[in-house]
């Protein structure tokens, strides 16, 4: 995460915490977080994770919501 605006403009600490939570979650479970995601909301199963490759799906909750073949949401796992 890079702040490219002057330090005199202030910082949004909610966004810093959100980014740290997202990085920790994606590192542990290999999921993506959508724009404006907040801790506890649904996460995205990466498109590269197909049904034949169940490595990531073993770590995630069962109730997956498929919007499009490449856009699948799942409840956030505990971390």
Phi, psi and omega in degrees: 000129182235129172265120183248011177254161185299144180298339178292344180280349180086173183229149175262100184290334174299321179290324177296313179296318178301317180294317178297315177301316180298314180297318179294319180294314181292327178292317184285321187246349179073023179263170174252153173247134181286169176303141179062020178298144174234151180307127180103347180273169180299150178240168183257134172279125183304142181302330180293342179274097181263180184294333178285333181257092186264015181303311183285324184293336177293334182270349189255158175301155186288324190279091180269141178245116181263117176271308175222163181306331181258004180229097182236130179255153174215152175301148180296129173288157177290138175217000000 
